[in-house]
Amino acid sequence: MVLPAVILIFIFSYLPMYGVLMAFQDYNIFEGMANSPWVGLKHFEMFFQSPEFSNVMRNTIVISLLKLCIGFPAPIILALFLNEVNRMWFKRLTQTVSYLPHFMSWVIISGFAASILAVDNGSLNLLLEKTGLIDEPINFLSTSKYFWVILASANVWKEIGFSSIVYLAAIASIDPQIYEAAAVDGASRFKRMFIITIPSIMPIVMVFFVLAIGNLLSAGFEDILLLGSSPVVQDVAQVIDTYVYKYGIQSSRLSYATAVGLFKSAISVVLLFGANKMARKYGGGLW
């Protein structure tokens, strides 16, 4: 049953890995990888010495940490609250509404965000003006200091519902008799959440936390490319993935872009192993 998935992963994830050799070459599409000259670590040195290096790394780390600190606990909190809801119609309605944004593309999500944050008749600007918090509309998407908050909020809104599914499934597998015994002993619903629900789902939480740490340098691509399209916010919107796109696709510097991507992948592997080693000390981990 898993064979088709294994074959797909092998074809699309492992076979193309020979392409990382371009990072050590001055690749020429007409000469191919076999005849392109080898240059060693030239492209890595160019990236480290680039004036954009510190800015790209800062943006990548800050955006990733924002998504981790806000986006990681959000679905867990939602799952815990939904588990406490007694009215099934309200619970199902909330789940359905929160799931829907996941199935929308970032093109649609960015369109929603642009409409809500628009200077002319944008919902947020109208609300802030009506409540007297601002005197004139703010161009949120063209103001650097608001970009990280907008990006993190859009990601939470898009993924919170779908990401909570696995936690709801883990909560559903807990033996109801444990809750009944705690209730008999006088534990409130809030206390039962802390002494039963959270410890029971902690192994699942640790697995996803390790994976999140491994993807720490994957700050995003489509969301940043669409929401950060304004040249005014490029100083806070340029991350490793968009940097690779800029030089690899738009500028056709394939070897340089491959080197930057390989650097990111190498750091991600180190982070994954480090996070897994720490998680094993607390009884979790992937292996």
C-alpha positions as CSV (number, residue, x, y, z in Angstrom):
1,M,0.0,0.0,0.0
2,V,2.8,2.4,0.7
3,L,4.8,1.4,-2.4
4,P,3.2,4.1,-4.7
5,A,4.1,6.8,-2.2
6,V,7.6,5.5,-1.8
7,I,8.1,5.5,-5.6
8,L,6.8,9.1,-5.9
9,I,9.1,10.3,-3.1
10,F,12.0,8.5,-4.7
11,I,11.3,10.0,-8.2
12,F,10.6,13.6,-7.1
13,S,12.7,13.9,-3.9
14,Y,15.7,11.6,-4.2
15,L,16.5,11.3,-7.9
16,P,16.8,15.1,-8.4
17,M,19.3,15.4,-5.5
18,Y,22.2,15.0,-7.9
19,G,21.4,18.6,-8.9
20,V,23.1,19.9,-5.7
21,L,26.4,19.3,-7.6
22,M,25.6,22.6,-9.4
23,A,26.4,24.4,-6.1
24,F,30.1,23.4,-6.7
25,Q,30.2,24.3,-10.4
26,D,29.8,27.3,-12.7
27,Y,26.9,25.5,-14.3
28,N,26.2,26.2,-17.9
29,I,22.9,24.8,-19.4
30,F,24.5,24.3,-22.7
31,E,27.4,22.3,-21.4
32,G,25.5,20.4,-18.7
33,M,26.7,19.1,-15.4
34,A,29.3,16.8,-16.9
35,N,31.2,19.5,-18.7
36,S,30.6,22.6,-16.4
37,P,33.8,23.7,-14.6
38,W,34.1,22.9,-10.9
39,V,34.7,25.9,-8.6
40,G,34.5,24.3,-5.1
41,L,33.0,26.6,-2.4
42,K,33.1,29.7,-4.5
43,H,29.3,30.3,-4.5
44,F,29.0,29.6,-0.7
45,E,31.7,32.2,-0.1
46,M,29.9,34.7,-2.4
47,F,26.7,34.2,-0.4
48,F,28.4,34.7,3.0
49,Q,30.2,37.8,1.8
50,S,27.1,39.3,0.1
51,P,25.9,42.5,1.6
52,E,22.4,41.0,1.6
53,F,23.5,37.9,3.8
54,S,22.9,39.4,7.2
55,N,19.5,40.9,6.2
56,V,18.3,37.7,4.6
57,M,19.3,35.6,7.6
58,R,17.7,38.1,10.0
59,N,14.4,38.1,8.2
60,T,14.4,34.3,7.8
61,I,15.1,33.7,11.5
62,V,12.7,36.4,12.8
63,I,9.8,35.3,10.5
64,S,10.3,31.6,11.3
65,L,10.4,32.3,15.0
66,L,7.3,34.4,14.8
67,K,5.5,31.6,12.9
68,L,6.8,29.1,15.5
69,C,5.9,31.0,18.6
70,I,2.5,32.1,17.4
71,G,1.5,29.5,14.8
72,F,2.7,26.3,16.7
73,P,0.6,26.7,19.9
74,A,-2.4,28.2,18.2
75,P,-3.9,24.9,16.8
76,I,-3.1,23.2,20.2
77,I,-5.1,25.9,22.1
78,L,-7.9,25.7,19.5
79,A,-8.1,21.9,19.9
80,L,-8.2,22.1,23.7
81,F,-11.0,24.6,23.6
82,L,-13.0,22.7,21.0
83,N,-12.7,19.6,23.1
84,E,-14.5,21.5,26.0
85,V,-17.4,22.5,23.8
86,N,-20.6,20.6,24.6
87,R,-22.8,21.8,21.8
88,M,-21.9,19.6,18.8
89,W,-23.5,22.0,16.2
90,F,-21.3,24.8,17.4
91,K,-18.2,22.6,17.6
92,R,-18.7,21.3,14.0
93,L,-19.5,24.8,12.7
94,T,-16.3,26.2,14.3
95,Q,-14.2,23.3,12.9
96,T,-15.6,23.8,9.4
97,V,-15.1,27.5,9.3
98,S,-11.5,27.2,10.7
99,Y,-10.6,24.4,8.2
100,L,-11.8,26.3,5.1
101,P,-8.8,28.8,4.7
102,H,-6.4,25.8,4.5
103,F,-7.9,24.8,1.1
104,M,-7.6,28.3,-0.3
105,S,-4.4,29.2,-2.2
106,W,-2.2,32.0,-1.0
107,V,-3.3,34.0,-4.0
108,I,-6.8,34.1,-2.6
109,I,-5.6,34.6,1.0
110,S,-3.3,37.5,-0.1
111,G,-6.3,39.0,-2.0
112,F,-8.4,38.9,1.2
113,A,-5.6,40.5,3.2
114,A,-5.1,43.2,0.6
115,S,-8.8,43.9,0.7
116,I,-9.0,44.1,4.5
117,L,-5.9,46.2,4.8
118,A,-6.6,48.5,1.8
119,V,-6.1,52.2,2.3
120,D,-9.4,53.0,0.4
121,N,-12.4,51.3,2.1
122,G,-10.3,48.6,3.8
123,S,-12.2,47.0,6.7
124,L,-9.4,47.5,9.2
125,N,-8.8,51.2,8.4
126,L,-12.5,51.9,8.5
127,L,-12.8,50.3,11.9
128,L,-9.7,52.1,13.3
129,E,-11.0,55.4,12.0
130,K,-14.6,54.9,13.3
131,T,-13.2,54.1,16.8
132,G,-10.9,57.2,16.7
133,L,-7.6,55.2,16.9
134,I,-6.2,56.7,13.8
135,D,-6.9,60.0,12.0
136,E,-6.0,58.9,8.4
137,P,-5.8,55.4,6.7
138,I,-2.5,53.5,7.1
139,N,-1.0,51.6,4.1
140,F,-0.3,48.5,6.1
141,L,1.1,46.4,3.2
142,S,3.6,49.1,2.3
143,T,4.9,49.8,5.8
144,S,7.8,47.7,7.0
145,K,7.0,47.7,10.7
146,Y,3.6,45.9,10.1
147,F,4.8,43.3,7.6
148,W,5.9,40.6,10.1
149,V,2.8,40.8,12.2
150,I,0.5,40.7,9.1
151,L,2.4,37.7,7.7
152,A,2.3,35.7,11.0
153,S,-1.4,36.5,11.4
154,A,-2.3,35.4,7.9
155,N,-0.5,32.1,8.4
156,V,-2.2,31.5,11.7
157,W,-5.7,32.2,10.1
158,K,-4.9,30.0,7.2
159,E,-3.6,26.9,9.0
160,I,-4.9,26.9,12.6
161,G,-8.0,24.9,11.8
162,F,-6.4,22.2,9.7
163,S,-3.4,21.9,12.0
164,S,-5.7,21.3,15.0
165,I,-7.1,18.1,13.4
166,V,-4.2,15.9,14.6
167,Y,-4.5,17.2,18.1
168,L,-8.3,16.7,18.2
169,A,-7.7,13.1,17.1
170,A,-5.1,12.6,19.9
171,I,-7.5,14.1,22.4
172,A,-10.3,11.8,21.2
173,S,-8.1,8.7,21.9
174,I,-7.9,9.5,25.6
175,D,-9.9,7.1,27.8
176,P,-13.0,9.0,29.0
177,Q,-12.9,7.0,32.3
178,I,-9.8,9.0,33.2
179,Y,-11.8,12.2,33.0
180,E,-14.7,10.6,35.0
181,A,-12.3,9.6,37.7
182,A,-10.8,13.1,37.9
183,A,-14.3,14.6,38.0
184,V,-15.2,12.3,40.9
185,D,-12.1,13.5,42.7
186,G,-13.3,17.1,42.4
187,A,-11.1,18.3,39.4
188,S,-12.7,21.1,37.5
189,R,-12.8,21.0,33.7
190,F,-10.0,23.5,33.5
191,K,-7.8,21.4,35.8
192,R,-8.6,18.2,33.9
193,M,-7.3,20.0,30.8
194,F,-4.0,20.5,32.5
195,I,-3.5,17.3,34.3
196,I,-5.0,14.9,31.7
197,T,-5.5,16.3,28.2
198,I,-2.2,18.2,27.8
199,P,0.1,15.5,29.2
200,S,-1.7,12.9,27.1
201,I,-1.1,14.7,23.8
202,M,2.4,15.8,24.7
203,P,4.1,13.0,22.7
204,I,2.3,14.3,19.5
205,V,3.2,17.8,20.4
206,M,6.9,16.9,20.7
207,V,6.9,15.2,17.4
208,F,5.5,18.2,15.6
209,F,7.8,20.5,17.6
210,V,10.8,18.6,16.4
211,L,9.6,18.9,12.8
212,A,8.9,22.6,13.3
213,I,12.5,23.2,14.5
214,G,13.8,21.3,11.5
215,N,11.9,23.6,9.3
216,L,13.0,26.7,11.1
217,L,14.8,28.2,8.1
218,S,11.7,27.6,5.9
219,A,10.2,31.0,6.6
220,G,7.8,30.7,3.7
221,F,7.7,31.4,0.0
222,E,4.2,32.0,-1.5
223,D,2.9,34.0,1.4
224,I,6.0,36.3,1.5
225,L,6.2,36.6,-2.3
226,L,2.6,37.7,-2.5
227,L,2.1,39.8,0.7
228,G,5.6,41.3,0.4
229,S,5.5,42.2,-3.2
230,S,5.9,46.0,-2.5
231,P,9.5,47.2,-3.0
232,V,9.1,49.3,0.2
233,V,9.0,46.2,2.4
234,Q,11.8,44.2,0.7
235,D,14.2,45.0,3.6
236,V,12.0,42.9,5.9
237,A,10.5,40.5,3.4
238,Q,13.5,39.0,1.7
239,V,14.1,35.5,3.1
240,I,16.2,32.5,1.9
241,D,13.5,31.0,-0.2
242,T,12.6,34.3,-2.0
243,Y,16.4,35.0,-2.3
244,V,16.9,31.7,-4.1
245,Y,13.9,32.5,-6.4
246,K,15.3,35.9,-7.1
247,Y,18.8,34.7,-8.2
248,G,17.9,31.3,-9.4
249,I,14.8,31.9,-11.5
250,Q,14.8,35.6,-12.2
251,S,18.5,36.1,-12.6
252,S,19.4,32.6,-13.9
253,R,22.3,32.2,-11.5
254,L,21.5,28.6,-11.0
255,S,24.8,27.6,-9.3
256,Y,24.6,30.4,-6.8
257,A,20.9,29.8,-6.0
258,T,21.7,26.0,-5.6
259,A,24.5,26.8,-3.1
260,V,22.2,29.0,-1.0
261,G,19.5,26.3,-1.0
262,L,22.0,23.7,-0.1
263,F,23.2,25.8,2.8
264,K,19.7,26.1,4.1
265,S,19.1,22.4,3.8
266,A,22.3,21.6,5.7
267,I,21.4,23.9,8.6
268,S,17.9,22.4,8.6
269,V,19.3,18.9,9.0
270,V,21.5,20.0,11.9
271,L,18.5,21.7,13.6
272,L,16.4,18.6,13.1
273,F,19.0,16.3,14.7
274,G,19.6,18.7,17.5
275,A,15.9,19.2,18.3
276,N,15.3,15.4,18.2
277,K,18.2,14.8,20.6
278,M,16.7,17.4,23.0
279,A,13.2,15.9,22.7
280,R,14.5,12.4,23.5
281,K,15.6,13.7,26.9
282,Y,12.0,14.4,27.7
283,G,10.7,11.1,26.4
284,G,9.8,12.3,22.8
285,G,11.5,12.5,19.5
286,L,11.2,11.1,16.0
287,W,13.7,8.3,16.5
